[in-house]
Amino acid sequence: MRTEVTGAIAAQRTELAELLAGLSEEQWDAATLCAGWRVREVVAHITQPFRMSTAGFLREMVRSGGRFGRMADRTARRDAAAMSSAELLAAVRDNVQHPWSPPGGGMVGALSHDVIHGLDITLALDPDRVVPAERLSLVLDGMTPKSVGYFGADLSGVRLVATDREWSLGAGEPLHGRAQDLLMVVCGRHLPPGLLTGAPAPRFTA
């Protein structure tokens, strides 16, 4: 299982590097599904664990009052302003095999981090691009009530139903879409028009 996940992480980062290598400077400055972040801020955030020591992370958390969201936003904006597109691309390309994993999340957590933020970019730039089914399955299978709650999704009265696989989440009025799009709904993203049908998207409490 670990080998499967680490292989999926390497493939995800390799594909992201290939995508980024083909972007124009204007596309690097394009908005993503992460509110307020351009492509370069998302890449700065994805690569932050590769570039920051544990001690550095703790210092930044103290500076941010212990609030991870505030720290992530501040450092992503800072690093995106300081690093060129080529440097950000190299930070992805040079760390395809990096063993980082989020605290308590394990390697599936690392894969989920890369897939979700990769979708922040690709759904904004190329909505037809899809995450390979096997890779997405690892992310979906790793979802727990705690991980859903982390993003503040209120699925009361809404059932997410995938149109491209046997997968659903919640109970109530159905909201249909590709599994990868529904994953981003759970993550609190506002998707481009036409990707979802049915019930209104869930509310978010965080």
Backbone as CSV, one residue per row, in Angstrom:
resi,resn,N_x,N_y,N_z,CA_x,CA_y,CA_z,C_x,C_y,C_z
1,MET,0.824,-1.200,0.000,0.000,0.000,0.000,0.865,1.259,0.000
2,ARG,1.915,1.281,0.859,2.790,2.445,0.929,3.462,2.687,-0.417
3,THR,3.916,1.615,-1.056,4.561,1.760,-2.361,3.589,2.333,-3.383
4,GLU,2.338,1.879,-3.329,1.319,2.395,-4.244,1.104,3.886,-4.034
5,VAL,1.047,4.305,-2.770,0.799,5.720,-2.472,1.998,6.571,-2.850
6,THR,3.206,6.129,-2.511,4.379,6.920,-2.865,4.540,7.022,-4.381
7,GLY,4.176,5.959,-5.096,4.204,6.023,-6.551,3.192,7.017,-7.085
8,ALA,2.027,7.073,-6.452,0.989,8.025,-6.879,1.423,9.458,-6.605
9,ILE,2.097,9.674,-5.472,2.598,11.017,-5.154,3.614,11.459,-6.201
10,ALA,4.549,10.572,-6.526,5.568,10.910,-7.523,4.929,11.218,-8.868
11,ALA,3.924,10.433,-9.258,3.253,10.666,-10.527,2.505,11.995,-10.519
12,GLN,1.840,12.310,-9.405,1.112,13.566,-9.293,2.051,14.763,-9.430
13,ARG,3.175,14.720,-8.732,4.127,15.836,-8.789,4.791,15.936,-10.154
14,THR,5.064,14.800,-10.773,5.656,14.817,-12.110,4.704,15.461,-13.106
15,GLU,3.441,15.096,-13.043,2.451,15.668,-13.955,2.254,17.160,-13.693
16,LEU,2.287,17.552,-12.417,2.162,18.972,-12.115,3.340,19.745,-12.688
17,ALA,4.549,19.206,-12.540,5.733,19.873,-13.084,5.620,20.014,-14.600
18,GLU,5.135,18.979,-15.267,4.972,19.049,-16.719,3.955,20.107,-17.106
19,LEU,2.865,20.187,-16.347,1.859,21.213,-16.620,2.441,22.603,-16.421
20,LEU,3.117,22.811,-15.304,3.664,24.131,-14.996,4.710,24.561,-16.014
21,ALA,5.482,23.602,-16.512,6.533,23.919,-17.482,5.956,24.506,-18.766
22,GLY,4.692,24.213,-19.050,4.072,24.711,-20.272,3.282,25.990,-20.098
23,LEU,3.268,26.558,-18.888,2.476,27.762,-18.640,3.225,29.029,-19.055
24,SER,2.472,29.992,-19.534,3.021,31.326,-19.787,3.068,32.092,-18.467
25,GLU,3.775,33.208,-18.459,3.809,34.034,-17.252,2.408,34.535,-16.898
26,GLU,1.595,34.795,-17.906,0.222,35.229,-17.647,-0.573,34.130,-16.945
27,GLN,-0.343,32.882,-17.337,-1.040,31.772,-16.686,-0.543,31.552,-15.260
28,TRP,0.734,31.799,-15.002,1.243,31.710,-13.641,0.535,32.724,-12.739
29,ASP,0.064,33.802,-13.323,-0.629,34.837,-12.556,-2.144,34.674,-12.598
30,ALA,-2.632,33.576,-13.196,-4.076,33.348,-13.281,-4.638,32.927,-11.928
31,ALA,-5.910,33.276,-11.705,-6.594,32.883,-10.476,-6.818,31.380,-10.447
32,THR,-6.873,30.820,-9.253,-7.147,29.390,-9.058,-8.412,29.251,-8.210
33,LEU,-8.755,28.009,-7.885,-9.912,27.777,-7.023,-9.627,28.118,-5.564
34,CYS,-8.355,28.284,-5.200,-8.004,28.743,-3.857,-8.236,30.255,-3.827
35,ALA,-9.230,30.683,-3.077,-9.621,32.095,-3.085,-8.431,33.001,-2.764
36,GLY,-8.160,33.940,-3.658,-7.102,34.914,-3.445,-5.724,34.456,-3.865
37,TRP,-5.600,33.212,-4.306,-4.294,32.693,-4.722,-4.251,32.486,-6.226
38,ARG,-3.164,32.979,-6.812,-2.863,32.674,-8.208,-2.155,31.323,-8.279
39,VAL,-1.829,30.906,-9.496,-1.103,29.643,-9.655,0.183,29.680,-8.833
40,ARG,0.893,30.793,-8.858,2.188,30.842,-8.168,2.043,30.729,-6.649
41,GLU,0.964,31.255,-6.058,0.774,31.075,-4.620,0.447,29.618,-4.285
42,VAL,-0.344,28.974,-5.131,-0.666,27.564,-4.886,0.597,26.713,-4.959
43,VAL,1.438,26.964,-5.953,2.681,26.189,-6.079,3.614,26.481,-4.906
44,ALA,3.675,27.739,-4.484,4.489,28.068,-3.303,4.001,27.293,-2.089
45,HIS,2.688,27.154,-1.953,2.134,26.412,-0.816,2.417,24.915,-0.939
46,ILE,2.219,24.347,-2.129,2.483,22.924,-2.320,3.924,22.585,-1.963
47,THR,4.841,23.457,-2.335,6.266,23.160,-2.162,6.832,23.645,-0.845
48,GLN,6.045,24.356,-0.068,6.552,24.866,1.205,7.136,23.776,2.100
49,PRO,6.476,22.599,2.236,7.049,21.558,3.106,8.410,21.059,2.630
50,PHE,8.705,21.205,1.338,10.001,20.758,0.813,11.092,21.780,1.126
51,ARG,10.685,23.030,1.318,11.652,24.123,1.431,11.820,24.640,2.855
52,MET,10.924,24.252,3.765,10.933,24.800,5.115,11.243,23.705,6.137
53,SER,12.168,23.988,7.029,12.511,23.040,8.092,11.397,23.009,9.141
54,THR,11.446,21.986,9.983,10.480,21.902,11.079,10.597,23.120,11.991
55,ALA,11.825,23.524,12.290,12.027,24.699,13.142,11.465,25.946,12.474
56,GLY,11.673,26.062,11.171,11.133,27.208,10.449,9.619,27.222,10.458
57,PHE,9.029,26.034,10.289,7.571,25.922,10.337,7.041,26.378,11.696
58,LEU,7.681,25.938,12.766,7.233,26.308,14.098,7.374,27.809,14.329
59,ARG,8.443,28.403,13.838,8.616,29.852,13.977,7.505,30.601,13.249
60,GLU,7.172,30.127,12.049,6.118,30.790,11.280,4.755,30.624,11.951
61,MET,4.530,29.473,12.571,3.276,29.268,13.285,3.167,30.222,14.476
62,VAL,4.264,30.416,15.194,4.259,31.361,16.318,3.962,32.769,15.811
63,ARG,4.582,33.148,14.718,4.356,34.478,14.146,2.908,34.665,13.712
64,SER,2.231,33.554,13.411,0.841,33.603,12.945,-0.148,33.308,14.058
65,GLY,0.305,33.368,15.297,-0.583,33.151,16.422,-1.106,31.732,16.525
66,GLY,-0.351,30.774,15.982,-0.762,29.379,16.045,-1.855,29.007,15.064
67,ARG,-2.184,29.894,14.152,-3.262,29.625,13.194,-2.654,29.189,11.865
68,PHE,-2.865,27.915,11.532,-2.226,27.368,10.333,-2.697,28.086,9.072
69,GLY,-3.987,28.348,8.951,-4.493,29.009,7.749,-3.846,30.360,7.519
70,ARG,-3.698,31.112,8.593,-3.058,32.429,8.475,-1.603,32.271,8.066
71,MET,-0.898,31.304,8.681,0.496,31.076,8.346,0.648,30.643,6.893
72,ALA,-0.202,29.711,6.444,-0.100,29.211,5.073,-0.328,30.324,4.069
73,ASP,-1.301,31.177,4.323,-1.590,32.266,3.390,-0.438,33.272,3.354
74,ARG,0.066,33.646,4.509,1.135,34.644,4.566,2.401,34.144,3.889
75,THR,2.790,32.896,4.186,4.034,32.392,3.612,3.894,32.089,2.122
76,ALA,2.714,31.660,1.685,2.517,31.418,0.255,2.645,32.721,-0.524
77,ARG,2.054,33.785,-0.001,2.144,35.085,-0.680,3.574,35.614,-0.660
78,ARG,4.243,35.439,0.473,5.632,35.898,0.580,6.533,35.161,-0.389
79,ASP,6.427,33.828,-0.411,7.311,33.036,-1.262,6.985,33.217,-2.737
80,ALA,5.704,33.374,-3.059,5.328,33.591,-4.459,5.880,34.907,-4.971
81,ALA,5.977,35.887,-4.097,6.540,37.183,-4.497,8.057,37.127,-4.623
82,ALA,8.693,36.268,-3.819,10.159,36.213,-3.792,10.742,35.269,-4.838
83,MET,9.964,34.263,-5.275,10.484,33.230,-6.159,9.968,33.431,-7.583
84,SER,10.826,33.189,-8.544,10.412,33.264,-9.946,9.605,32.020,-10.314
85,SER,8.958,32.079,-11.467,8.232,30.911,-11.953,9.168,29.718,-12.118
86,ALA,10.362,29.974,-12.614,11.338,28.893,-12.811,11.739,28.272,-11.476
87,GLU,11.897,29.093,-10.457,12.269,28.569,-9.136,11.130,27.759,-8.519
88,LEU,9.910,28.217,-8.704,8.766,27.467,-8.200,8.627,26.134,-8.926
89,LEU,8.819,26.153,-10.238,8.776,24.913,-11.012,9.856,23.947,-10.531
90,ALA,11.053,24.452,-10.310,12.152,23.596,-9.850,11.840,22.996,-8.483
91,ALA,11.135,23.744,-7.632,10.791,23.238,-6.304,9.848,22.049,-6.396
92,VAL,9.022,21.999,-7.433,8.184,20.820,-7.672,9.023,19.705,-8.288
93,ARG,9.707,20.028,-9.354,10.439,19.024,-10.131,11.527,18.340,-9.312
94,ASP,12.182,19.086,-8.428,13.303,18.528,-7.659,12.841,17.728,-6.442
95,ASN,11.542,17.724,-6.190,11.042,17.063,-4.978,9.955,16.037,-5.275
96,VAL,10.024,15.451,-6.456,9.036,14.437,-6.839,9.005,13.289,-5.837
97,GLN,10.165,12.940,-5.297,10.260,11.806,-4.365,10.353,12.245,-2.910
98,HIS,10.071,13.501,-2.612,10.225,13.996,-1.243,9.289,13.241,-0.295
99,PRO,9.782,12.816,0.881,8.988,11.965,1.776,8.061,12.716,2.725
100,TRP,7.896,14.031,2.553,7.046,14.790,3.482,5.637,14.213,3.575
101,SER,5.085,14.265,4.780,3.669,13.974,4.981,3.149,14.888,6.077
102,PRO,1.900,15.290,6.029,1.360,16.202,7.048,1.212,15.495,8.382
103,PRO,1.336,16.218,9.497,1.191,15.588,10.816,-0.135,14.844,10.941
104,GLY,-0.054,13.569,11.242,-1.253,12.766,11.416,-1.911,12.326,10.126
105,GLY,-1.400,12.788,8.993,-2.056,12.466,7.722,-1.408,11.336,6.952
106,GLY,-0.151,11.036,7.278,0.537,9.977,6.570,0.735,10.293,5.098
107,MET,1.147,9.283,4.342,1.423,9.482,2.927,0.139,9.738,2.131
108,VAL,-0.979,9.166,2.560,-2.240,9.465,1.879,-2.583,10.938,2.065
109,GLY,-2.259,11.474,3.238,-2.457,12.901,3.457,-1.606,13.742,2.529
110,ALA,-0.369,13.321,2.289,0.503,14.039,1.358,-0.063,13.975,-0.060
111,LEU,-0.553,12.796,-0.449,-1.153,12.657,-1.775,-2.388,13.539,-1.893
112,SER,-3.226,13.544,-0.874,-4.434,14.367,-0.896,-4.080,15.836,-1.030
113,HIS,-3.060,16.274,-0.292,-2.600,17.664,-0.373,-2.218,18.025,-1.798
114,ASP,-1.443,17.150,-2.438,-0.990,17.427,-3.800,-2.138,17.378,-4.802
115,VAL,-3.023,16.396,-4.662,-4.137,16.261,-5.602,-5.093,17.439,-5.489
116,ILE,-5.469,17.800,-4.272,-6.425,18.890,-4.074,-5.867,20.204,-4.603
117,HIS,-4.634,20.513,-4.267,-4.076,21.776,-4.748,-3.752,21.722,-6.245
118,GLY,-3.455,20.526,-6.743,-3.323,20.394,-8.191,-4.627,20.704,-8.893
119,LEU,-5.736,20.245,-8.317,-7.055,20.541,-8.882,-7.401,22.024,-8.758
120,ASP,-6.903,22.678,-7.725,-7.093,24.124,-7.633,-6.588,24.808,-8.898
121,ILE,-5.496,24.291,-9.419,-4.891,24.872,-10.620,-5.594,24.382,-11.880
122,THR,-5.730,23.066,-12.019,-6.216,22.530,-13.295,-7.691,22.818,-13.531
123,LEU,-8.509,22.819,-12.496,-9.924,23.119,-12.714,-10.124,24.578,-13.112
124,ALA,-9.198,25.429,-12.722,-9.276,26.828,-13.134,-8.763,27.032,-14.553
125,LEU,-7.704,26.311,-14.926,-7.084,26.511,-16.236,-7.608,25.557,-17.305
126,ASP,-7.937,24.325,-16.924,-8.329,23.293,-17.886,-9.303,22.329,-17.219
127,PRO,-10.587,22.703,-17.099,-11.559,21.893,-16.359,-11.746,20.480,-16.896
128,ASP,-11.361,20.221,-18.143,-11.527,18.883,-18.705,-10.424,17.925,-18.266
129,ARG,-9.373,18.435,-17.684,-8.268,17.588,-17.234,-8.714,16.794,-16.010
130,VAL,-8.392,15.496,-15.971,-8.875,14.648,-14.878,-7.706,13.987,-14.150
131,VAL,-7.918,13.761,-12.862,-6.970,12.991,-12.052,-7.179,11.511,-12.370
132,PRO,-6.124,10.749,-12.623,-6.283,9.316,-12.897,-7.114,8.624,-11.824
133,ALA,-7.958,7.693,-12.256,-8.933,7.073,-11.374,-8.294,6.403,-10.158
134,GLU,-7.196,5.682,-10.365,-6.572,4.965,-9.258,-6.030,5.941,-8.215
135,ARG,-5.485,7.039,-8.669,-4.933,8.043,-7.752,-6.051,8.710,-6.958
136,LEU,-7.130,9.035,-7.647,-8.248,9.672,-6.967,-8.884,8.726,-5.951
137,SER,-8.911,7.437,-6.271,-9.469,6.456,-5.333,-8.720,6.459,-4.011
138,LEU,-7.397,6.581,-4.057,-6.611,6.618,-2.829,-7.006,7.810,-1.965
139,VAL,-7.263,8.942,-2.608,-7.658,10.143,-1.862,-9.058,9.973,-1.279
140,LEU,-9.998,9.522,-2.102,-11.380,9.366,-1.639,-11.482,8.316,-0.536
141,ASP,-10.750,7.230,-0.685,-10.785,6.161,0.322,-10.182,6.634,1.647
142,GLY,-9.330,7.636,1.588,-8.699,8.150,2.795,-9.514,9.209,3.512
143,MET,-10.652,9.600,2.942,-11.486,10.610,3.577,-12.175,10.052,4.813
144,THR,-12.229,10.859,5.852,-12.885,10.495,7.103,-13.801,11.639,7.516
145,PRO,-14.736,11.389,8.455,-15.546,12.506,8.967,-14.690,13.665,9.473
146,LYS,-13.533,13.352,10.058,-12.643,14.400,10.552,-12.088,15.237,9.410
147,SER,-11.694,14.572,8.317,-11.137,15.325,7.193,-12.199,16.176,6.519
148,VAL,-13.439,15.669,6.447,-14.525,16.469,5.893,-14.783,17.678,6.788
149,GLY,-14.795,17.437,8.097,-15.045,18.520,9.031,-13.952,19.570,9.034
150,TYR,-12.725,19.188,8.670,-11.611,20.134,8.649,-11.910,21.318,7.747
151,PHE,-12.592,21.057,6.637,-12.891,22.118,5.684,-14.192,22.848,6.004
152,GLY,-14.903,22.388,7.014,-16.123,23.072,7.407,-17.317,22.782,6.529
153,ALA,-17.295,21.682,5.796,-18.415,21.367,4.913,-19.628,20.934,5.729
154,ASP,-20.757,21.555,5.475,-22.018,21.156,6.101,-22.826,20.417,5.048
155,LEU,-22.795,19.093,5.110,-23.491,18.277,4.114,-24.924,17.965,4.517
156,SER,-25.452,18.665,5.508,-26.820,18.405,5.949,-27.800,18.559,4.792
157,GLY,-28.538,17.482,4.514,-29.558,17.535,3.471,-29.032,17.434,2.058
158,VAL,-27.730,17.155,1.905,-27.129,17.060,0.566,-26.378,15.740,0.446
159,ARG,-26.569,15.067,-0.662,-25.828,13.834,-0.946,-24.998,14.059,-2.205
160,LEU,-23.701,14.004,-2.063,-22.800,14.130,-3.201,-22.768,12.803,-3.946
161,VAL,-23.038,12.841,-5.248,-23.119,11.609,-6.042,-22.220,11.745,-7.269
162,ALA,-21.209,10.885,-7.360,-20.289,10.935,-8.498,-20.949,10.370,-9.748
163,THR,-20.677,10.994,-10.867,-21.216,10.539,-12.152,-20.237,9.664,-12.907
164,ASP,-19.012,9.548,-12.417,-17.987,8.795,-13.149,-17.466,7.593,-12.375
165,ARG,-18.068,7.286,-11.223,-17.699,6.117,-10.444,-18.779,5.881,-9.399
166,GLU,-18.698,4.725,-8.740,-19.630,4.426,-7.656,-19.100,5.085,-6.379
167,TRP,-19.522,6.286,-6.117,-19.074,7.004,-4.922,-20.101,8.049,-4.552
168,SER,-20.401,8.131,-3.263,-21.308,9.162,-2.769,-20.930,9.506,-1.340
169,LEU,-21.429,10.634,-0.887,-21.136,11.092,0.464,-22.306,11.927,0.952
170,GLY,-22.767,11.650,2.152,-23.871,12.409,2.713,-25.211,11.774,2.419
171,ALA,-26.278,12.454,2.839,-27.634,11.964,2.630,-28.557,13.148,2.407
172,GLY,-29.441,13.008,1.412,-30.384,14.083,1.129,-30.519,14.320,-0.348
173,GLU,-30.764,15.565,-0.735,-30.951,15.918,-2.137,-29.629,15.744,-2.889
174,PRO,-29.632,15.044,-4.016,-28.355,14.743,-4.681,-27.747,15.942,-5.403
175,LEU,-26.440,16.039,-5.290,-25.634,16.975,-6.063,-24.686,16.123,-6.888
176,HIS,-24.810,16.181,-8.220,-24.063,15.305,-9.115,-22.847,16.024,-9.709
177,GLY,-21.794,15.246,-9.899,-20.604,15.762,-10.565,-19.548,14.681,-10.611
178,ARG,-18.469,14.957,-11.338,-17.348,14.024,-11.318,-16.814,13.925,-9.894
179,ALA,-16.235,12.782,-9.573,-15.724,12.579,-8.213,-14.709,13.650,-7.840
180,GLN,-13.834,14.023,-8.754,-12.826,15.023,-8.427,-13.466,16.380,-8.148
181,ASP,-14.567,16.687,-8.838,-15.247,17.953,-8.604,-15.947,17.946,-7.248
182,LEU,-16.541,16.810,-6.895,-17.198,16.700,-5.598,-16.184,16.751,-4.459
183,LEU,-14.996,16.200,-4.694,-13.926,16.314,-3.706,-13.649,17.787,-3.417
184,MET,-13.636,18.603,-4.451,-13.353,20.015,-4.268,-14.516,20.743,-3.608
185,VAL,-15.743,20.250,-3.799,-16.885,20.800,-3.067,-16.677,20.580,-1.572
186,VAL,-16.277,19.371,-1.203,-16.007,19.059,0.202,-14.919,19.979,0.750
187,CYS,-13.979,20.359,-0.107,-12.871,21.216,0.304,-13.223,22.697,0.298
188,GLY,-14.474,23.010,0.023,-14.916,24.395,0.117,-14.637,25.250,-1.096
189,ARG,-14.355,24.627,-2.224,-14.061,25.396,-3.427,-15.338,25.726,-4.203
190,HIS,-15.330,26.873,-4.869,-16.401,27.244,-5.784,-15.944,26.872,-7.189
191,LEU,-16.655,25.942,-7.815,-16.218,25.385,-9.084,-16.704,26.204,-10.275
192,PRO,-16.022,26.071,-11.422,-16.495,26.727,-12.642,-17.899,26.257,-12.994
193,PRO,-18.685,27.095,-13.654,-20.054,26.713,-14.018,-20.079,25.468,-14.895
194,GLY,-21.150,24.676,-14.739,-21.386,23.534,-15.608,-20.826,22.220,-15.129
195,LEU,-20.078,22.217,-14.025,-19.476,20.972,-13.548,-20.383,20.206,-12.592
196,LEU,-21.350,20.876,-11.995,-22.234,20.251,-11.013,-23.689,20.432,-11.422
197,THR,-24.506,19.452,-11.078,-25.942,19.551,-11.323,-26.697,19.026,-10.100
198,GLY,-27.896,19.570,-9.886,-28.718,19.077,-8.786,-28.814,20.065,-7.657
199,ALA,-28.675,19.570,-6.448,-28.859,20.389,-5.243,-27.830,21.508,-5.186
200,PRO,-28.163,22.579,-4.461,-27.151,23.636,-4.235,-25.951,23.046,-3.531
201,ALA,-24.778,23.606,-3.778,-23.567,23.137,-3.114,-23.693,23.344,-1.610
202,PRO,-23.046,22.489,-0.813,-23.142,22.595,0.647,-22.662,23.942,1.163
203,ARG,-23.158,24.311,2.343,-22.679,25.495,3.030,-21.383,25.145,3.736
204,PHE,-20.644,26.181,4.092,-19.386,25.961,4.800,-19.383,26.804,6.057
205,THR,-18.987,26.154,7.134,-19.050,26.798,8.438,-17.690,27.246,8.942
206,ALA,-16.626,26.975,8.173,-15.289,27.367,8.614,-14.562,28.057,7.484
